[in-house]
Amino acid sequence: MRCVVIREHGSYDKLLFEERDSPVPGPGEVRIAVKAAGLNHLDAWVRRGVPGHAFPLPMVPGCDGSGVIDALGAGVEGLAEGQRVLIAPGVTDGADAATAAGLDHLSARYGIFGETRDGTCAEYTVVPARNAIPIADHISFEDAAAFPLAMLTAWNMLMRRACIEPGESVLIHAAGSGVSSAAIQIAKLAGAGQILATTSSEAKAARARELGADDVIDYTDPTWSKQVKKLTAGRGVDVVIDHVGEATFGGSLKTLVRGGRYAFCGATTGAQAALHLNLVFFKNLSVLGSTMGSLGDMHRLVGLLEAGKLRPIVDAVLPLADVGEAHRRLEAREVFGKLVLTPGTESA
């Protein structure tokens, strides 16, 4: 099979194409012929490297994917060759209390495809059978590949960490990202009273409004936090959803009402943010870190996808051979929603 391999950290030239033997599923595993792979910022971090964190290189990147089951390992039940599936991106061995309690993403053994073990940027991949979730025929492989990681991350932030209630207001940063375009939809589905979003262009603002944002703010305006207060009649918001980090952290806390919750899953502009403790305890604020979500919630989300209540926003579909260009577009913020790569197709 052909696959993308990262052998050392660096720029786009470190995304190598190699020929390998197709992997063989072991007991409890399935092999999937990959039809589409979703691109995430995590893929770029694995390529570039993160100070203080060691990735187990060489690595086939790719957290998200979909395809057709090609082979079953010993002992696999409830799945069949030829079945259409998407891949749940978080993986654990299931042998600890957190996983037994349905909180697999809190397990010390938890990992993510393309980060801790080979991922989906390949013609074939092997995953534990529990990570292969069947999808209905009306769901395209491209939509299925764009759905899991971003939607699960947004769901966990809004529903599990911030515990948003119907009628509450929410501010969602960087509306054009996969996580934030998912969060706008989830907030709408949860009955949020007012959904505010930030972005940097009118084109992206229009897309955010189409998804359900009531108001959109230009985050390049240094007064953006004051705009939030103005748009909420001086009240502020109950919940902030963020993955921008350093550039938005201080302003986000200022926009929160008493008892407000700030949930974040990343720090793309930097991880060193100043925390004013008096602001937090005087206003009874909660600062909530969040990574991924449970496999149970992933199944719940697939049901909402099939029912048409949530959908991934696919910006473009590119052949796997254009993985470097896909990374460039993602890092240049030229994308609204998700980029999808398709193995087995040639570059234009």
N, C-alpha and C positions, 0 to 999 in steps of 0.2 A: 504494500500500500504506500501511497504518498502521504506525507504529513509535514507540518511545520514543527521545527525544533528550535528551542533557544538553548544554546550551549554556553553562552556568556552574556552578561548584561551589556546594554548599549543602545544604539540607535536602531533604525529600521533594518539595517543591513545584518543585524543579529537574528533576524527571522529567517532561518534557513529551511530549505526544502530538502527532504531526505526520503529515500526509499527504505522501508522496513518490512519485515514479515508481518502479516496481519496478526494481531494479538489473539490468543486462544483463551476462551473463558474458563475459569476455574470453577470449583463447586460453588453454587449459589450466585454465579455471575451470568451475564448475557453479553454477547457481542452485538454491537449495533453498527449497521451500515449508515454512516452519517450522511444525511441529506442537507443539513444546514447547521451552522454554528453561529451563535450570537457573540458579538464583541462587547466587552466590558472594560471599564477603566482598570480593573484588576489585571487584565491581559497586558496593558501598557506598563503597569507597575512591575509585573514579573519580568518583562523585557528590559526595563530600565534598571531594575534593582531598587531596593528600599534600604536606606541606611539603618543598620542595626538589625536587619532581618535577613536570614539566609534562606533562599529558595533552593530546593533540591534539584539543581541542574545536572544533566540536561533535562529539559521539560518540553512536552508537547502542550502548548497553551490551549486555552478555551474552557470556560466554565459552563457555558450553555450549549445545548445541542438538541437535535431531534433526528429521527431516522426510522429505520426498520430493523427489527430484531433479526439478526442473521444466523445466530447460533446460540444454543442454550447450554450452560454448564450443568454438571451433575446436580440433581436435587432441586432444580428450579421448577416451581409449580405456579400455575395461574397466568403464565405468559406463553406465547407461541411464536415460532418462527414466522416471519412475514407481518407481525403486528407492528402498527405505527405507534411510536412512543416519543415522548420528550424526556430529557434527562434532568432529574432533580440535581442541582449542582453541589449540594452539601453531602458529604459522605462520612460515615462513622461505622465502627465495627459492631455497634449495638450491644456492647458488653459492659455497660456501666449504668449507674443509677439515673443519670440525666437522660440518657436515651430511653431507658425503660419507662421514665416518667413522661415521655413524649417531648422532651426538650433536648433533642439530639444536637442542636446548634450550640448548646452550653456544655457539651461533653469535651473533656480534655483531649479526646481522641478525634475530634471533629476536624475535617479538612474540606477543601474545595477542589474540584477538578480543575486542572490547569495551574494550580498553585501548590498543592501538596502531592499530587499524583497526575499522571498524564491526562490531558483533556481532550477536547472535541475538534481541534483543528487538524483533522485527519480523515482519511476515507473510512476507517473503522476505529471503534473504541470499545473497550470492555468496561462494564460498570456492574456493581452489585445489582441483583435483580430488583431490590426494593427501590432503586434509583430510576428504574425504567417505568414511567407512568404512561399507560395507554391514553391515546388521544382520539377523538372522534374524526371521522373522515372529512368533515367540513372544515377542520382546522388545518391550514397549510403548514408545511414543514418550516417555512420561513417565520410565520407567526409563532409557532411553537418554540423555535430556537430563540426568539427575541424575548420570550415571556418570563422564564423562571427566575433568574437571579434578581433582576431589577424589581419585579413585582413582589417577590417574597421579601426583599429588603424593605420596600416601601410599606408593605402590609405589617411587618413586624414593628417598624417604627411607629406607625399611626395607631394600629389596633392593639398591640401587645405592650409597647413601651409607653407611649403617650396616652393610650386608652382614650382616644377621642370619643366624645359623646355627641349625639345629635344636637344640632343647634350651635355647637361651639365654632369659633373662628380659627382658621389655620393659615399660617404663612409658609409657603413652600419655595425654597430658594432654587435657582438655576432650573427653570421650568423645562428647558430643552433637553435635559439629561434623561436617560432611561428611567432612573429611579424617580425623578421628580414628575415626569409625565405619567408614571404609574401612580404616584402619590396623589396627584390632582384627581384622578379617576376614583381612587379609593376613598378620598375625603368626600367626594360627591356621593358615592355609594353609601357612605356611613352617615349621611345626612348633615354634613357640616353646614353651619349657618352662613358663613362667609369664607370664601377661599381666595386668598391673595397669593400671587406668585411674583417672583422676580426673574428678569431675563435682561438681555443686552440689546435686543433688536426688535423692531416693530413686527417683523415677519414672525419671529418666535412668540411674541406677545399675542398675535392673532391666533396662532396654533394653540397656545395655552388657554385662551378664551374658548376655543372650540371644544377643548377637553372638559371645561367646566369651571375655569378660574373666573371669578367675578371681577377682579381688578388685577392689573399687572403693573409692576413697578420696574423702572430701569435701575438695575443695581449699580451701574456706573455713576449714577447721581449720588454724590456724597451725602445728600440729605434723605436717602431712601428710608431710613428708619423713621424719620419724621413724617414721611409720606404714608407709612403704615398707620401711624397714629391718626393722621388726617382722614384717611379712608375708613377708619373705624370709629370716627366721631370722638377721637381722643381716648378711646378705651384701650386699644391694643388688641392682641390676639391671645387665644388660649394655648395654642400649640404652634411651635416652629419646627419645621422639618428641614434639615440641612445636611449637606455633605461638602460644602465649600470650605468651612473651617475658619482659619485665622481671619480672613477678610470680612467675614459676616458675624462672627461669634459675639463680639461686644454689642453691636447694634441689635442683634437678635434678642439678647437678654433685655435690652431696653424696651423692646416692643411688647414684651409679655405682660399680661395682667397678673395680679396677685394670684398665686397658685398655678401659674402657667408652667408649661412643660416644653423644654427644648430637647428634641431628639435628633441625634446625628449619627451618621454611618461612615463618615470619611472626612478628609481634610485636604482637599485638592490644592488649596492656596497656602497651606502650611499648618503645622501641628502645634505651634507655640502661641497660644492665645492667652491673654490676661483675663483672669477670673476675679471679679470684684466680689468677695465673699459677702460683704454687707448687703449688696444688692440681692444676692441669692437668698439669704436668710430673712431679710426684712420683708421681701415679697413672697416668701415661701415657694421659691422656684425649684423645679426639678431639672437637673442636667442629666440626660439619659443617653448613654452610649448604646449602640445597636449594631449587630453584625448578623446578617442572614436571618433565618427563621427556621421553624420546625418542618420536618417532613410532613407532618399532619396538615399544617397550614398550606404546604405546597399542593397537596391533594385537594384541599378546599378551593384553592385558587384556580386549579385546572377546571374544577366544576363551574366556577364563575366565568372562565374563559369560554367554555363550551356553551354556556347559557347566553353568551353575548353581553354579559354585564361588565366585563373588563376586557381590554384588548391591548396588545403591545403596539407601540407606534414605531413602525419600521421606516427609517429614513431612506435606506438604500440597500440593495442586495448586490454583493460583489463576489466574483469568483475567489476561491481560496488563494489563488496565485497572486491576488492583489491585496494580500494581508498587510503589506507595508503601507500601501496607500490608505487602507482602512484605519490603521493606527494613526497615520498623519492627520486624517480628517477628524478623528476623535479628539486628538490632542489640540488641534486647532479650533475646536468648538464649532465646526462647520456642520454639526449634526443636530437634528431634532428627533429625539427618540433613540432608536437603536440601529446599528449596522449589522448586517447578516452576511456571512460568508458561506459559499456553497462549494464543497469539495466535488471534484469530478467535472468542473466546468473550466473552460479556458479563459484567460485574461483577454479583455477587449483590446 
